[in-house]
Amino acid sequence: MSFRTTHELHQRRAGRNIGLALVLLGFIAIVFGLTVVKVTSGDPMQAFDHAPRPEMAQDGSPVQGD
């Protein structure tokens, strides 16, 4: 029983798929690395929750509330 050789189109497609997989893995690694650095930096972070908080005002500017 003989196997057919792989068509040239399938070889090109496989190469593109491998390239895309490497790009996606690189993107995931960058996002993960940035997340780790941000979490381990130790800076106190506050998220914006749509509530006026004077301690988050910059340069002494007044905080506008409802």
Secondary structure, DSSP 8 states (H G I E B T S, - for coil): -------HHHHHHHHHHHHHHHHHHHHHHHHHHHHHHHHHT--------SS--GGG-STT------
